[in-house]
Amino acid sequence: MTPVARRNMQRIRPNYAAFGPIGETMESIQPLPGDRRAGAFAYAAGAVGIITFTALGLMYGVEMSRPGPRLFGPISDIGSGLFNLLAVPVILQLHKRLSPSHWTGPGLAVVVVLSVAGATGSFLLVAKVLGFAVATTAAMLALAAQAVWLVSAHTKLLRRGGYPLRLAKLGRFVGAAFLAGAAIVAFGFLVPGGWMQWTVFGIGGLIGLTGWVGMPFWFLMAGRRLVHKRSTPRTSPTPKPSPASPEATSGSSQAIHPDRTSHESQ
């Protein structure tokens, strides 16, 4: 084959090595049975979470400054309960990708129980069966358990590989932010009262709020990955071969049928 023909063949040959192994991308996730159903729950949890913190902000920003019945408070409480329930199937599905160990089973059970308890407390608060302090404590424990799972599970998945990098990093970030904020707020109770204590409360609340607000967006990203919109093999479209020059065509023919060429020359 002449140099011109060789260059033409290299130009039209797809470069599969540029895409890595077939079916594997940096943001793909290995499919498992039940992923699509869990993805639907993840989408729902993300949407409900956004509605929940929006309603809570409207309650403190609008309703707390005026007397009368409140609408956004109950919406926020109902949303909190739904969010904790919708999070459970997603956590159970992603937990299947962890390597078994002594703590994975009991740890997962604690997360599920606290999530269901937090949801129950929120619903009972709306029904005026449970007090605000008890229901809020149950909801905070549920979020803390989910945050611990986000940090620990995604730390292991990052070391293992084969898991979406951005999903794992976002999960660790929102989980760590919520836990750090809660720890700073708890430390604030040990600080003497006054401006110093309120400063610690403010810093801890801002950090924890960042994690709490970020959780629904992690669930939306998890839903996108679980329905496998990005997990299909990436292939390069085969371009149409460019018209070969007479020299290339002649060289290709000689490379394919050398005996015929030598016979014709004789």
C-alpha positions as CSV (number, residue, x, y, z in Angstrom):
1,M,0.0,0.0,0.0
2,T,1.4,3.4,-1.0
3,P,1.8,6.2,1.6
4,V,-1.1,8.1,0.1
5,A,-3.5,5.2,0.4
6,R,-2.3,4.5,4.0
7,R,-3.0,8.1,5.0
8,N,-6.5,7.8,3.5
9,M,-7.2,4.6,5.4
10,Q,-6.1,6.2,8.7
11,R,-8.3,9.2,8.1
12,I,-11.5,7.2,7.7
13,R,-10.8,4.7,10.5
14,P,-12.7,5.5,13.8
15,N,-10.4,6.2,16.7
16,Y,-12.1,4.0,19.4
17,A,-9.2,4.4,21.8
18,A,-10.1,8.0,22.4
19,F,-13.4,6.9,24.1
20,G,-11.9,4.3,26.4
21,P,-13.3,0.8,26.8
22,I,-16.6,0.2,25.0
23,G,-19.6,1.0,27.2
24,E,-17.5,2.8,29.9
25,T,-17.6,6.5,30.4
26,M,-16.4,8.7,33.2
27,E,-20.0,9.4,34.2
28,S,-21.6,6.0,33.5
29,I,-22.9,3.7,36.1
30,Q,-22.9,-0.1,35.9
31,P,-26.6,-1.1,35.5
32,L,-28.3,-3.3,38.0
33,P,-31.9,-4.6,38.1
34,G,-34.2,-2.1,39.7
35,D,-32.2,1.0,38.7
36,R,-34.9,2.6,36.6
37,R,-37.4,2.3,39.4
38,A,-34.9,3.7,41.9
39,G,-34.2,6.5,39.4
40,A,-37.8,7.5,39.4
41,F,-37.8,7.7,43.2
42,A,-34.6,9.8,43.0
43,Y,-36.2,12.3,40.6
44,A,-39.2,12.5,42.9
45,A,-37.1,13.0,46.0
46,G,-35.1,15.7,44.3
47,A,-38.3,17.6,43.2
48,V,-39.9,17.2,46.7
49,G,-36.7,18.3,48.4
50,I,-36.6,21.6,46.4
51,I,-40.3,22.2,47.1
52,T,-39.6,21.6,50.8
53,F,-36.8,24.0,51.4
54,T,-38.5,26.6,49.2
55,A,-41.7,26.3,51.3
56,L,-39.6,26.6,54.5
57,G,-37.9,29.7,53.2
58,L,-41.3,31.2,52.4
59,M,-42.6,30.4,55.8
60,Y,-39.8,32.2,57.6
61,G,-39.7,35.0,55.1
62,V,-43.4,35.7,54.6
63,E,-45.7,33.9,57.1
64,M,-43.7,34.4,60.3
65,S,-44.0,38.2,60.0
66,R,-47.8,38.2,60.0
67,P,-50.6,36.6,62.0
68,G,-53.1,34.1,60.7
69,P,-53.1,30.5,59.4
70,R,-49.9,29.3,57.8
71,L,-49.7,27.3,54.5
72,F,-46.0,27.0,53.8
73,G,-45.2,25.4,57.2
74,P,-47.4,22.3,56.7
75,I,-46.2,22.1,53.0
76,S,-42.6,22.0,54.3
77,D,-43.4,19.4,56.9
78,I,-45.2,17.1,54.5
79,G,-42.4,17.6,52.0
80,S,-39.9,16.6,54.6
81,G,-41.7,13.4,55.3
82,L,-42.1,12.5,51.7
83,F,-38.5,13.3,51.0
84,N,-37.3,10.8,53.7
85,L,-39.6,8.1,52.4
86,L,-38.5,8.6,48.7
87,A,-34.9,8.6,49.7
88,V,-35.0,5.0,51.0
89,P,-35.4,3.1,47.7
90,V,-32.6,5.2,46.2
91,I,-30.2,4.5,49.1
92,L,-31.1,0.8,49.0
93,Q,-30.4,0.5,45.3
94,L,-27.1,2.4,45.4
95,H,-26.0,0.4,48.5
96,K,-26.0,-2.7,46.4
97,R,-22.8,-1.4,44.7
98,L,-20.9,-1.5,47.9
99,S,-18.6,-4.4,48.8
100,P,-20.1,-6.4,51.8
101,S,-18.5,-5.7,55.2
102,H,-19.4,-5.9,58.8
103,W,-21.0,-2.5,59.0
104,T,-22.8,-2.2,55.7
105,G,-25.9,-4.3,56.7
106,P,-26.5,-2.8,60.2
107,G,-25.5,0.7,59.0
108,L,-28.0,0.5,56.2
109,A,-30.7,-0.7,58.6
110,V,-30.1,2.3,60.8
111,V,-30.4,4.7,57.9
112,V,-33.7,3.2,56.8
113,V,-35.2,3.1,60.3
114,L,-34.3,6.7,61.0
115,S,-35.5,7.9,57.6
116,V,-38.9,6.2,58.2
117,A,-39.0,7.6,61.8
118,G,-38.3,11.1,60.5
119,A,-41.0,10.8,57.9
120,T,-43.5,9.6,60.5
121,G,-42.6,12.4,62.8
122,S,-43.2,15.0,60.1
123,F,-46.6,13.6,59.2
124,L,-47.6,13.4,62.9
125,L,-46.6,17.0,63.3
126,V,-48.9,18.1,60.5
127,A,-51.7,16.1,62.1
128,K,-50.9,17.8,65.4
129,V,-50.3,14.5,67.2
130,L,-46.6,15.1,67.8
131,G,-44.9,18.2,69.2
132,F,-42.6,20.4,67.1
133,A,-39.4,19.6,69.1
134,V,-39.8,15.8,68.9
135,A,-40.7,15.9,65.2
136,T,-37.9,18.2,64.3
137,T,-35.4,16.0,66.2
138,A,-36.6,12.9,64.3
139,A,-36.3,14.8,61.0
140,M,-32.8,16.0,61.8
141,L,-31.7,12.5,62.9
142,A,-33.0,11.1,59.6
143,L,-31.0,13.7,57.6
144,A,-27.9,13.1,59.7
145,A,-28.2,9.3,59.0
146,Q,-28.5,10.0,55.3
147,A,-25.6,12.4,55.4
148,V,-23.4,9.8,57.1
149,W,-24.4,7.3,54.4
150,L,-23.6,9.7,51.6
151,V,-20.1,10.4,52.9
152,S,-19.2,6.8,53.8
153,A,-20.7,5.1,50.8
154,H,-19.3,7.5,48.3
155,T,-15.9,7.4,49.8
156,K,-15.8,3.6,49.3
157,L,-17.3,3.9,45.8
158,L,-14.6,6.4,44.8
159,R,-11.9,4.1,45.9
160,R,-13.5,1.1,44.1
161,G,-14.0,2.9,40.8
162,G,-16.7,2.3,38.2
163,Y,-19.0,4.9,39.7
164,P,-19.8,8.4,38.4
165,L,-17.1,10.8,39.7
166,R,-19.3,13.9,39.9
167,L,-22.1,12.0,41.6
168,A,-19.7,10.6,44.2
169,K,-18.0,14.0,44.9
170,L,-21.3,15.8,45.2
171,G,-22.7,13.2,47.6
172,R,-19.6,13.4,49.8
173,F,-19.8,17.2,49.7
174,V,-23.4,17.6,50.7
175,G,-23.2,14.9,53.4
176,A,-20.0,16.4,54.9
177,A,-21.4,19.9,54.8
178,F,-24.6,18.9,56.6
179,L,-22.7,16.9,59.3
180,A,-20.1,19.7,59.8
181,G,-22.8,22.3,60.1
182,A,-24.7,20.2,62.7
183,A,-21.5,19.7,64.7
184,I,-20.7,23.4,64.7
185,V,-24.3,24.2,65.9
186,A,-24.0,21.6,68.6
187,F,-20.7,23.1,69.7
188,G,-22.4,26.5,69.8
189,F,-24.4,25.4,72.8
190,L,-21.2,25.2,74.8
191,V,-20.1,28.7,73.9
192,P,-21.1,31.5,76.3
193,G,-24.2,33.4,75.3
194,G,-24.2,36.6,73.4
195,W,-22.7,37.6,70.0
196,M,-20.1,34.8,70.1
197,Q,-22.7,32.0,70.5
198,W,-24.9,33.5,67.7
199,T,-21.8,33.8,65.5
200,V,-21.1,30.1,65.9
201,F,-24.8,29.3,65.3
202,G,-24.7,31.4,62.2
203,I,-21.6,29.7,60.7
204,G,-22.8,26.2,61.5
205,G,-26.3,26.9,60.2
206,L,-24.9,28.3,56.9
207,I,-22.7,25.3,56.4
208,G,-25.4,22.8,57.3
209,L,-27.9,24.6,55.1
210,T,-25.6,24.2,52.2
211,G,-25.6,20.5,52.7
212,W,-29.3,20.3,53.2
213,V,-30.1,22.3,50.1
214,G,-27.6,20.4,48.1
215,M,-29.2,17.0,48.9
216,P,-32.1,17.3,46.4
217,F,-29.7,18.1,43.6
218,W,-27.7,15.0,44.4
219,F,-30.9,13.0,44.1
220,L,-31.7,14.6,40.8
221,M,-28.2,13.7,39.5
222,A,-28.5,10.2,40.9
223,G,-31.9,9.8,39.1
224,R,-30.3,10.8,35.8
225,R,-27.6,8.2,36.2
226,L,-29.9,5.4,37.4
227,V,-32.1,5.6,34.4
228,H,-29.0,5.1,32.3
229,K,-29.2,8.0,30.0
230,R,-25.4,8.2,29.9
231,S,-24.6,4.5,30.3
232,T,-25.0,3.5,26.7
233,P,-21.8,2.8,24.8
234,R,-20.3,5.8,23.1
235,T,-19.5,5.2,19.5
236,S,-18.0,7.4,16.9
237,P,-20.2,8.0,13.8
238,T,-18.6,6.4,10.8
239,P,-17.7,9.1,8.3
240,K,-18.1,8.7,4.7
241,P,-14.9,7.8,2.9
242,S,-13.4,10.7,1.0
243,P,-12.9,10.2,-2.7
244,A,-9.5,8.5,-3.2
245,S,-7.1,9.9,-5.6
246,P,-6.1,7.9,-8.7
247,E,-2.7,7.3,-7.2
248,A,-4.3,5.9,-4.0
249,T,-6.7,3.7,-5.9
250,S,-3.9,2.4,-8.0
251,G,-1.8,1.7,-4.9
252,S,-4.7,0.0,-3.1
253,S,-5.3,-2.2,-6.2
254,Q,-1.7,-3.2,-6.4
255,A,-1.7,-4.0,-2.6
256,I,-4.8,-6.2,-2.9
257,H,-4.0,-8.0,-6.2
258,P,-0.2,-8.1,-6.6
259,D,-0.2,-11.2,-8.7
260,R,-2.6,-9.6,-11.2
261,T,-0.5,-6.5,-11.5
262,S,2.7,-8.5,-12.1
263,H,0.9,-10.7,-14.7
264,E,-0.4,-7.6,-16.6
265,S,3.2,-6.1,-16.6
266,Q,4.4,-9.3,-18.3
